[in-house]
Amino acid sequence: MKKRIHSRETEAAAKALIKERGVTIEDIAEIVYEMQSPYVDDLSMDDCVESVEAVLTKREIQHAVLVGVELDKLAEQGKLSEPLQSIVESDEGLFGVDETIALGAVFGYGSIAVTTFGHLDKQKFGIIEKLDTKVGESVHTFLDDLIASIAANASSRLAHRLRDREEALDKEEREKRDKEERIG
């Protein structure tokens, strides 16, 4: 029987890969802040960081990061078969698999996350723009979209959490909703 990997190990690996690729939780939280601050007067960066951290506990996000970053790294090393090597290495405009993986990871937080992902994919805010700009030997064909997915999910999650606070839901009800969202 194959070894089962504990979710804490997967979460740690996904976070480590994001960090290894030059992206911090704060970089992603800045995008979340930019997306949500027009709607929330007292939004704090702490709220945004907490939401990014919560999104990174979801297995679907972790798995998408593990797969996408691995493909980026293999492309940097020239280890993909042609024509995939050239397609990923150049971030071919008509190659949509990177967006497909990231979009699949966005569905856990509803339509707000989906539309926010589309917006981020086109507008390239913050660290997403830096990752999308081909400089040197780095390949971020998948990572830029994955970061957009994480930011979109965190923005949607935060919007729902802020509404729960506004509606004065008690702590138990907010925690119940949060646990339900972590499935997957």
C-alpha positions in Angstrom: 0.0 0.0 0.0 1.3 3.5 -0.9 2.1 5.9 1.9 -0.7 8.4 2.6 0.5 12.0 3.1 -0.9 13.9 6.0 -2.6 17.2 5.2 -0.2 19.1 7.4 2.7 17.8 5.4 1.0 18.8 2.1 0.2 22.3 3.5 3.8 22.8 4.7 5.1 21.7 1.3 2.8 24.0 -0.6 3.7 27.0 1.6 7.4 26.1 1.2 7.2 26.0 -2.6 5.4 29.4 -2.7 8.1 30.9 -0.5 10.9 29.1 -2.5 9.5 30.7 -5.6 9.8 34.2 -4.1 6.3 34.8 -3.0 5.3 35.7 0.6 1.9 35.4 2.3 2.1 39.2 2.6 2.5 39.6 -1.1 -0.7 37.7 -1.6 -2.4 39.5 1.2 -1.6 42.8 -0.5 -3.6 41.7 -3.5 -6.5 40.7 -1.2 -6.3 44.1 0.4 -6.5 45.8 -2.9 -9.5 43.7 -3.9 -11.4 44.2 -0.7 -10.5 47.7 0.6 -12.9 49.6 -1.6 -15.7 47.7 0.1 -14.5 47.7 3.7 -13.5 50.9 5.5 -11.7 49.3 8.4 -10.0 46.4 6.6 -6.6 45.5 8.0 -3.7 43.6 6.5 -4.0 41.2 9.4 -7.5 40.2 8.1 -6.0 39.7 4.7 -3.1 37.6 5.9 -5.4 35.5 8.0 -7.6 34.8 5.0 -4.7 33.8 2.8 -3.5 31.5 5.5 -6.9 29.9 5.8 -7.1 29.4 2.0 -3.8 27.6 2.1 -5.2 25.0 4.5 -7.5 23.7 1.6 -6.2 20.5 0.0 -7.3 21.5 -3.5 -5.2 24.7 -3.3 -2.3 22.7 -1.9 -2.5 20.1 -4.6 -2.8 22.7 -7.4 0.3 24.5 -6.0 2.3 21.2 -5.8 1.5 20.3 -9.4 1.8 23.7 -10.9 5.1 24.6 -9.3 6.6 21.2 -10.1 5.8 21.8 -13.8 7.3 25.3 -13.6 10.5 23.9 -12.1 10.7 21.0 -14.6 10.4 23.6 -17.4 13.2 25.6 -15.9 15.4 22.5 -16.0 14.4 21.6 -19.5 12.9 18.3 -18.4 9.5 18.4 -20.1 9.0 16.7 -23.4 8.5 18.8 -26.5 6.3 20.5 -27.5 5.2 20.9 -23.8 8.6 22.2 -22.8 8.5 25.1 -25.2 4.9 25.9 -24.5 5.3 26.0 -20.7 8.7 27.7 -20.9 7.4 30.5 -23.1 4.0 30.7 -21.3 2.3 30.3 -24.7 -0.7 32.6 -24.9 -3.1 29.9 -26.1 -2.0 27.4 -23.4 -4.8 27.4 -20.9 -3.9 24.5 -18.7 -2.3 26.9 -16.2 -5.5 28.8 -15.8 -7.5 25.6 -15.8 -5.7 24.3 -12.8 -5.9 27.6 -11.0 -9.6 28.0 -11.8 -10.3 24.5 -10.6 -8.8 25.5 -7.3 -11.0 28.7 -7.1 -14.4 27.0 -7.1 -14.3 26.3 -3.4 -15.2 29.9 -2.5 -18.0 30.6 -4.9 -18.8 33.0 -7.7 -17.0 36.0 -6.1 -13.8 34.0 -6.2 -14.3 32.9 -9.8 -15.0 36.5 -11.1 -12.1 37.9 -9.0 -9.8 35.2 -10.4 -10.7 36.3 -13.9 -10.1 39.9 -13.0 -6.7 39.1 -11.5 -5.7 36.9 -14.4 -6.2 39.9 -16.8 -5.1 42.8 -14.6 -2.0 41.2 -13.0 -1.8 43.0 -9.7 1.2 43.1 -7.4 3.3 39.9 -7.3 1.2 38.4 -10.0 2.5 41.0 -12.5 6.1 40.3 -11.3 5.7 36.5 -11.8 4.0 37.0 -15.2 6.9 39.1 -16.5 9.5 36.7 -18.0 12.9 37.7 -16.6 15.9 35.4 -16.6 15.6 31.7 -16.4 12.6 31.6 -14.1 9.4 30.0 -15.3 6.2 31.0 -13.5 3.7 29.8 -16.1 1.6 28.1 -13.4 2.6 30.0 -10.3 1.2 33.4 -11.4 -2.2 31.9 -12.0 -2.0 29.9 -8.7 -1.2 33.1 -6.8 -4.2 34.7 -8.5 -6.3 31.8 -7.4 -5.2 32.0 -3.8 -5.8 35.7 -3.7 -9.2 35.4 -5.3 -10.2 32.7 -2.8 -8.9 34.7 0.1 -10.8 37.8 -1.2 -14.0 35.9 -1.4 -13.5 34.2 1.9 -12.8 37.5 3.5 -15.9 39.2 2.0 -18.0 36.4 3.4 -16.3 36.6 6.8 -16.8 40.4 6.9 -20.5 40.0 6.1 -20.8 37.4 8.9 -19.3 40.0 11.3 -21.6 42.7 10.0 -24.6 40.4 10.5 -23.3 39.8 14.1 -23.1 36.0 13.7 -21.8 34.5 16.9 -18.3 33.0 17.0 -19.6 29.4 16.9 -21.6 30.0 13.7 -18.6 31.8 12.1 -16.3 28.9 13.0 -18.9 26.3 11.7 -19.0 28.1 8.3 -15.2 28.3 8.2 -14.9 24.6 8.9 -17.4 23.7 6.1 -15.4 25.7 3.6 -12.2 23.8 4.4 -13.6 20.6 3.0 -11.7 19.8 -0.2 
